[in-house]
Amino acid sequence: MKKSLKERLVILSDAAKYDASCASSGTAKRSSEASGGLGSTEGSGICHAYAPDGRCISLLKILLTNFCIYNCAYCINRSSSNVERARFSVEEVIWLTLEFYRRNYIEGLFLSSGIIRSSDHTMEEMVRIARELRATHNFRGYIHLKSIPEASPHLIEEAGLYADRLSLNIELPTDAGITRYAPEKQPDGIRRSMGELRLKIEEMSEPTLQTKRKRRFAPAGQSTQMIVGADGANDATILGTSARLYGSYGLKRVYYSAFSPIPDSSKNLPLIKPPLMREHRLYQADWLYRFYGFDIGEITSARADGMLDLDLDPKLAWALGHRHRFPVDINRADREMLLRVPGLGTKTVKAILSARRFSRLRLDDLKRLGVSLKRVRPFITVDGWTPHRLVDRPDLRAMFEPKPEQLSLL
């Protein structure tokens, strides 16, 4: 019996939740209309993501299909998995996107898919959806397309003309892990596609003599995802791979997705998922590498096993391991050292550097700049304040722990 559109929407939006490239969060109904209607934001694949200009936007996050010819051991939609299957037509995805958009439930589309027939066939259908939305229906919302491994370069190029962001999931941090758990995927091919996409993005961002302005091609860049805890790789290996991806392919973001045990899975996969805090620590470490000037070796050197400390924010862990670098003189330290002070973010450091050009700063001045004095006082000196010797106090840890509601938004 053929499934209704509503039933398929439930199946394929639920199947898309395993892709962390678009961080999902729950959404309540917007009116008192009867539950379960088409367009209801409860359980229908609405997720939150950030646009290139920093806005938080709502996206329809679905798979074109959860049928797949690949048999990746860690994937719930692998060919050997006993899950309920469903598929949208190209026209149905277009209709759903437009109708959700007209009802103001979404501001864009996040579209991924299992691989059907071939990589090129699947990619062709996804590109057709984006092209029809843009060219035929004049859709100007955000579009994120999940590129298909081994798809032809010309299809990836066409996708970039219509999508705001493209992403190609590497899934596991080592070639050995990919070979073992996803034998149909070729790590070299994935990296080659990433490299080609980077070159195309850079090429199209250069103004030409004819147009004298930049051409629009995947303006939000490319991203990828790595599964955490499936193959036994430690945090140092995961972050090392992320650093190489950022440096070699100009990725905008690497997403980390904690492995979730699946029914009838390989005996080589773990039976329990890693703690959510591990995923959170990886995001914190990723941020330190990209925006705070830390090397991966600095972040992961505290433990011999290459794992991040689940009990300590990685920036605080580094500070406690380098007590001789503290306290930092707020009025004299350079930007690089200020960024290493627990409790100081990039915007705050910029404000401090600007303010101290006109006068020497005191604690009250830092408070006016929005600094949490409780967090920073053990690590800094300012006019009128010098801390006692920095020690590993239990209250230091509590100051930097995320609140439960923050973890739920990862």
MIVEXTI-472380 format. One record per residue (C-alpha): residue number from 1; chain; x, y, z. Coordinates in Angstrom, 2 decimals, decimal comma. Example, Ala and Ser with C-alpha at 12.3 -4.5 7.8 and 13.67 -1.06 7.14 Angstrom:
<sites>
   num   chaine         u         v         w
     1        A     12,30     -4,50      7,80
     2        A     13,67     -1,06      7,14
</sites>
This chain:
<sites>
   num   chaine         u         v         w
     1        A      0,00      0,00      0,00
     2        A      1,40      3,35     -1,01
     3        A      2,16      5,68      1,87
     4        A      0,53      9,09      2,06
     5        A      2,57     12,26      1,72
     6        A      2,18     12,91      5,43
     7        A      3,46      9,43      6,33
     8        A      6,47      9,82      4,06
     9        A      7,18     13,24      5,52
    10        A      7,31     11,71      8,99
    11        A      9,66      8,90      7,87
    12        A     12,03     11,02      5,79
    13        A     12,25     13,94      8,22
    14        A     13,03     11,50     11,03
    15        A     15,69      9,80      8,88
    16        A     17,35     13,19      8,27
    17        A     17,93     13,83     11,97
    18        A     21,22     11,90     11,92
    19        A     22,87     14,57      9,79
    20        A     24,28     17,13     12,23
    21        A     25,11     19,64      9,48
    22        A     21,88     21,36     10,36
    23        A     21,45     21,51     14,13
    24        A     17,90     20,46     14,99
    25        A     15,83     21,68     17,87
    26        A     12,24     21,18     18,88
    27        A      9,54     23,57     17,73
    28        A      6,10     24,15     19,17
    29        A      2,97     24,61     17,11
    30        A      2,33     28,19     16,01
    31        A     -1,45     28,12     16,42
    32        A     -4,26     26,19     18,05
    33        A     -5,20     24,40     14,85
    34        A     -5,72     20,63     15,05
    35        A     -2,49     18,72     15,45
    36        A     -1,18     16,57     12,66
    37        A     -2,13     18,89      9,81
    38        A      0,26     19,32      6,89
    39        A      2,63     22,10      7,80
    40        A      2,51     21,47     11,53
    41        A      5,95     22,16     12,94
    42        A      5,81     19,26     15,38
    43        A      7,76     16,22     14,22
    44        A      7,85     17,36     10,62
    45        A     11,52     18,05     10,11
    46        A     11,78     21,69     11,07
    47        A     15,33     22,45     12,18
    48        A     17,30     25,56     13,04
    49        A     20,46     26,65     11,28
    50        A     22,48     29,83     10,82
    51        A     22,54     31,74      7,54
    52        A     25,78     33,30      6,21
    53        A     24,75     36,68      7,71
    54        A     24,34     35,14     11,18
    55        A     20,54     34,91     11,28
    56        A     19,00     31,85     12,90
    57        A     16,61     30,40     10,35
    58        A     14,19     27,48     10,21
    59        A     14,68     24,85      7,51
    60        A     12,70     21,94      6,22
    61        A     15,16     19,10      6,82
    62        A     14,35     15,94      4,89
    63        A     15,77     13,13      2,79
    64        A     14,70     12,71     -0,80
    65        A     14,68      9,00      0,02
    66        A     16,03      6,66      2,67
    67        A     16,55      3,86      0,13
    68        A     20,29      3,41     -0,40
    69        A     22,50      1,10     -2,42
    70        A     25,39      1,60      0,04
    71        A     25,77     -0,56      3,12
    72        A     27,66      1,71      5,55
    73        A     27,69     -0,12      8,87
    74        A     27,02      2,98     10,99
    75        A     24,04      4,21      8,93
    76        A     20,43      3,47      9,87
    77        A     19,49      3,71      6,18
    78        A     22,09      1,25      4,90
    79        A     20,91     -1,24      2,28
    80        A     20,78     -4,14      4,76
    81        A     18,85     -2,20      7,42
    82        A     15,33     -3,31      8,25
    83        A     13,81      0,17      8,39
    84        A     10,62      1,49      6,86
    85        A     11,45      2,95      3,46
    86        A      9,95      5,93      1,70
    87        A     10,67      8,24     -1,17
    88        A      9,57     11,66     -2,37
    89        A      9,27     12,64     -5,99
    90        A     11,04     15,78     -7,15
    91        A      7,70     17,55     -7,50
    92        A      6,65     16,62     -3,96
    93        A      9,79     18,09     -2,39
    94        A      9,27     21,30     -4,36
    95        A      5,63     21,48     -3,29
    96        A      6,41     20,82      0,37
    97        A      9,13     23,47      0,42
    98        A      6,93     26,12     -1,16
    99        A      3,90     25,33      1,00
   100        A      5,89     25,34      4,23
   101        A      7,52     28,58      3,14
   102        A      4,20     30,26      2,32
   103        A      2,91     29,32      5,76
   104        A      5,99     30,94      7,30
   105        A      7,10     27,69      8,93
   106        A     10,48     27,67      7,18
   107        A     12,95     29,99      5,52
   108        A     14,75     27,35      3,52
   109        A     15,46     23,73      2,68
   110        A     18,07     21,22      3,87
   111        A     18,01     18,28      1,45
   112        A     19,96     15,05      1,68
   113        A     19,31     11,58      0,30
   114        A     20,21      7,95      0,28
   115        A     21,86      6,86     -2,96
   116        A     19,45      5,32     -5,46
   117        A     20,49      3,73     -8,77
   118        A     23,76      5,69     -8,83
   119        A     25,44      8,76     -7,36
   120        A     24,78     10,74    -10,53
   121        A     21,09      9,81    -10,70
   122        A     20,55     10,89     -7,08
   123        A     22,51     14,11     -7,51
   124        A     20,61     14,94    -10,70
   125        A     17,29     14,78     -8,85
   126        A     18,58     16,96     -6,02
   127        A     19,95     19,53     -8,46
   128        A     16,65     19,51    -10,33
   129        A     14,81     20,35     -7,10
   130        A     17,09     23,31     -6,39
   131        A     16,95     24,50    -10,00
   132        A     13,16     24,34    -10,16
   133        A     12,81     26,19     -6,87
   134        A     15,13     28,97     -8,00
   135        A     14,37     29,30    -11,70
   136        A     10,72     28,31    -11,98
   137        A      9,29     29,39     -8,63
   138        A     11,68     32,30     -7,91
   139        A     12,41     30,82     -4,46
   140        A     14,89     33,04     -2,62
   141        A     15,10     31,13      0,64
   142        A     18,17     29,32      1,94
   143        A     19,07     25,98      0,30
   144        A     21,59     23,49      1,66
   145        A     22,25     20,44     -0,51
   146        A     24,11     17,37      0,70
   147        A     26,43     16,42     -2,15
   148        A     26,55     12,76     -3,11
   149        A     29,94     10,97     -3,00
   150        A     31,35     10,14     -6,45
   151        A     28,82     12,37     -8,27
   152        A     30,12     13,93    -11,50
   153        A     31,90     17,29    -11,11
   154        A     29,51     19,03    -13,50
   155        A     26,56     18,08    -11,27
   156        A     28,33     19,43     -8,18
   157        A     29,07     22,63    -10,10
   158        A     25,45     23,01    -11,12
   159        A     24,33     22,40     -7,54
   160        A     26,55     25,29     -6,42
   161        A     24,74     27,66     -8,76
   162        A     21,46     27,13     -6,93
   163        A     22,42     26,14     -3,36
   164        A     23,68     28,49     -0,66
   165        A     25,76     25,74      0,90
   166        A     27,01     22,35     -0,25
   167        A     28,31     19,66      2,06
   168        A     29,96     16,31      1,54
   169        A     30,18     14,10      4,62
   170        A     33,48     12,38      5,23
   171        A     31,73     10,53      8,12
   172        A     34,79      8,99      9,81
   173        A     38,13     10,63     10,70
   174        A     40,46      7,98      9,26
   175        A     40,74      6,25      5,90
   176        A     41,00      2,92      7,71
   177        A     37,70      3,56      9,44
   178        A     35,95      4,49      6,20
   179        A     37,32      1,39      4,47
   180        A     36,18     -0,82      7,32
   181        A     32,70      0,57      7,92
   182        A     31,80      2,12      4,54
   183        A     33,63      0,00      1,93
   184        A     31,70      1,46     -1,04
   185        A     32,98      4,97     -0,24
   186        A     36,39      6,09     -1,44
   187        A     38,19      8,54      0,90
   188        A     40,38      9,83     -1,93
   189        A     37,29     10,49     -4,03
   190        A     35,61     12,41     -1,22
   191        A     38,68     14,58     -0,73
   192        A     39,03     15,11     -4,46
   193        A     35,43     16,34     -4,64
   194        A     36,06     18,69     -1,71
   195        A     39,14     20,06     -3,43
   196        A     37,33     20,60     -6,72
   197        A     34,50     22,35     -4,92
   198        A     36,92     24,64     -3,10
   199        A     38,59     25,62     -6,37
   200        A     35,22     26,33     -7,94
   201        A     34,08     28,45     -5,00
   202        A     37,30     30,48     -5,16
   203        A     37,09     30,81     -8,93
   204        A     33,49     32,03     -8,88
   205        A     34,17     34,47     -6,05
   206        A     36,62     36,40     -8,21
   207        A     35,02     39,27    -10,16
   208        A     35,37     39,09    -13,94
   209        A     36,02     41,83    -16,48
   210        A     32,61     41,23    -17,98
   211        A     30,54     41,43    -14,80
   212        A     32,98     43,31    -12,52
   213        A     31,31     41,63     -9,57
   214        A     31,42     38,28     -7,84
   215        A     29,25     35,52     -9,25
   216        A     26,96     33,63     -6,91
   217        A     28,19     30,10     -6,25
   218        A     27,60     28,30     -2,95
   219        A     28,06     31,61     -1,07
   220        A     27,88     29,88      2,33
   221        A     30,73     27,54      1,32
   222        A     31,00     23,84      2,07
   223        A     30,85     21,79      5,26
   224        A     31,19     18,18      6,37
   225        A     30,31     15,85      9,23
   226        A     32,23     13,30     11,27
   227        A     30,67     10,60     13,42
   228        A     32,13     10,44     16,91
   229        A     32,53      7,16     18,76
   230        A     31,85      4,64     15,97
   231        A     35,36      3,61     14,98
   232        A     37,37      4,11     18,17
   233        A     39,27      7,18     16,99
   234        A     40,30      9,44     19,85
   235        A     39,64     13,17     20,05
   236        A     43,16     14,10     18,93
   237        A     42,68     12,10     15,71
   238        A     39,24     13,62     15,08
   239        A     40,45     17,17     15,63
   240        A     43,60     16,55     13,59
   241        A     41,45     15,47     10,66
   242        A     39,26     18,55     11,11
   243        A     42,30     20,82     11,05
   244        A     43,50     19,26      7,78
   245        A     40,03     19,65      6,25
   246        A     39,84     23,31      7,25
   247        A     43,31     24,01      5,91
   248        A     43,15     22,00      2,70
   249        A     39,57     22,52      1,55
   250        A     38,48     25,80      3,11
   251        A     35,52     24,26      4,91
   252        A     33,23     26,61      6,75
   253        A     32,35     24,07      9,39
   254        A     33,04     20,54     10,53
   255        A     30,09     19,06     12,42
   256        A     30,47     16,34     15,03
   257        A     27,72     13,79     15,48
   258        A     27,81     11,33     18,37
   259        A     27,31      7,78     17,13
   260        A     23,85      6,45     17,87
   261        A     23,52      2,65     18,14
   262        A     21,21      1,25     15,49
   263        A     19,20     -2,00     15,24
   264        A     20,86     -5,05     13,69
   265        A     24,19     -3,27     13,46
   266        A     27,65     -4,74     12,95
   267        A     29,19     -6,47     15,95
   268        A     32,21     -4,21     15,45
   269        A     30,20     -1,13     16,38
   270        A     29,84     -0,03     20,02
   271        A     26,67     -0,96     21,88
   272        A     26,33      2,37     23,65
   273        A     26,68      5,89     22,35
   274        A     29,40      8,23     23,59
   275        A     28,42     10,86     26,17
   276        A     26,88     14,02     24,78
   277        A     29,53     15,98     26,64
   278        A     32,22     14,51     24,36
   279        A     30,50     16,00     21,33
   280        A     30,24     19,31     23,17
   281        A     33,95     19,30     24,06
   282        A     34,86     18,65     20,42
   283        A     32,86     21,70     19,34
   284        A     34,60     23,79     22,01
   285        A     38,02     22,56     20,88
   286        A     37,10     23,17     17,24
   287        A     36,23     26,75     18,16
   288        A     39,54     27,25     19,96
   289        A     41,41     26,07     16,88
   290        A     39,49     28,23     14,41
   291        A     39,04     31,47     16,33
   292        A     41,38     31,53     19,34
   293        A     44,76     30,64     17,88
   294        A     45,21     27,28     19,61
   295        A     47,00     24,41     17,89
   296        A     45,36     20,99     18,00
   297        A     48,40     19,65     19,86
   298        A     47,93     22,24     22,60
   299        A     44,29     21,36     23,05
   300        A     44,78     17,61     23,20
   301        A     48,13     17,28     24,95
   302        A     46,78     17,20     28,51
   303        A     46,01     13,47     28,40
   304        A     48,15     10,64     27,06
   305        A     45,16      8,89     25,49
   306        A     44,41     11,83     23,18
   307        A     40,96     12,40     24,68
   308        A     39,55     15,71     25,86
   309        A     38,71     15,99     29,54
   310        A     34,93     15,61     29,89
   311        A     35,02     17,42     33,23
   312        A     36,85     20,51     32,01
   313        A     36,27     23,09     29,32
   314        A     39,33     22,66     27,03
   315        A     40,31     26,31     27,37
   316        A     40,20     26,06     31,16
   317        A     42,10     22,76     31,02
   318        A     44,87     24,46     29,04
   319        A     45,00     27,37     31,49
   320        A     45,26     25,05     34,50
   321        A     48,00     23,12     32,73
   322        A     49,97     26,31     32,05
   323        A     49,73     28,15     35,34
   324        A     53,05     29,88     34,68
   325        A     51,35     31,91     31,91
   326        A     48,94     33,49     34,39
   327        A     47,79     35,91     35,63
   328        A     47,56     37,93     32,42
   329        A     47,85     41,72     32,60
   330        A     44,73     42,97     30,83
   331        A     46,32     46,37     30,19
   332        A     49,49     45,03     28,57
   333        A     48,93     41,55     27,13
   334        A     48,71     41,07     23,37
   335        A     45,59     39,82     21,63
   336        A     46,88     36,25     21,35
   337        A     47,33     35,93     25,11
   338        A     44,07     37,66     25,96
   339        A     42,24     35,09     23,82
   340        A     43,69     32,36     26,03
   341        A     42,13     33,76     29,20
   342        A     39,17     31,61     30,28
   343        A     36,03     33,74     30,18
   344        A     37,18     36,12     27,44
   345        A     35,70     35,71     23,96
   346        A     36,76     37,20     20,64
   347        A     34,32     40,13     20,78
   348        A     35,27     40,93     24,37
   349        A     38,98     40,90     23,56
   350        A     38,36     43,26     20,66
   351        A     36,48     45,61     23,00
   352        A     39,28     45,44     25,60
   353        A     41,96     46,30     23,04
   354        A     39,90     49,26     21,90
   355        A     39,07     50,53     25,40
   356        A     42,57     50,34     26,81
   357        A     43,86     52,73     24,17
   358        A     42,22     55,54     26,13
   359        A     42,70     54,52     29,77
   360        A     43,97     51,77     32,01
   361        A     41,22     49,26     32,76
   362        A     39,89     48,22     36,15
   363        A     37,45     45,45     37,13
   364        A     34,51     47,84     36,85
   365        A     35,52     48,65     33,28
   366        A     35,59     44,95     32,39
   367        A     32,15     44,52     33,92
   368        A     30,82     47,35     31,74
   369        A     32,23     45,50     28,73
   370        A     30,12     42,47     29,65
   371        A     32,91     40,35     31,15
   372        A     31,95     37,79     33,81
   373        A     34,24     38,86     36,64
   374        A     33,61     35,63     38,52
   375        A     35,19     33,71     35,64
   376        A     38,14     35,90     34,77
   377        A     39,38     37,19     38,13
   378        A     41,54     34,11     38,92
   379        A     43,40     34,59     35,61
   380        A     43,98     38,34     35,25
   381        A     45,50     41,42     36,77
   382        A     44,12     44,92     36,28
   383        A     44,59     48,19     38,11
   384        A     43,48     47,51     41,67
   385        A     43,28     43,72     41,35
   386        A     45,80     40,90     41,60
   387        A     44,57     37,33     42,27
   388        A     45,97     34,79     44,66
   389        A     48,08     31,99     43,17
   390        A     46,12     30,07     40,51
   391        A     45,13     26,67     41,85
   392        A     42,93     23,85     40,60
   393        A     39,86     24,84     42,57
   394        A     36,54     22,98     42,17
   395        A     34,65     26,25     41,73
   396        A     36,72     27,05     38,62
   397        A     35,28     24,02     36,89
   398        A     31,70     24,93     37,74
   399        A     32,12     28,39     36,26
   400        A     32,73     27,02     32,77
   401        A     30,32     24,10     32,57
   402        A     27,47     24,43     30,05
   403        A     23,94     24,54     31,36
   404        A     21,64     21,58     30,50
   405        A     19,58     23,75     28,16
   406        A     22,74     24,68     26,23
   407        A     23,65     21,04     25,68
   408        A     20,16     20,32     24,34
   409        A     20,72     22,81     21,52
   410        A     23,85     21,13     20,16
</sites>
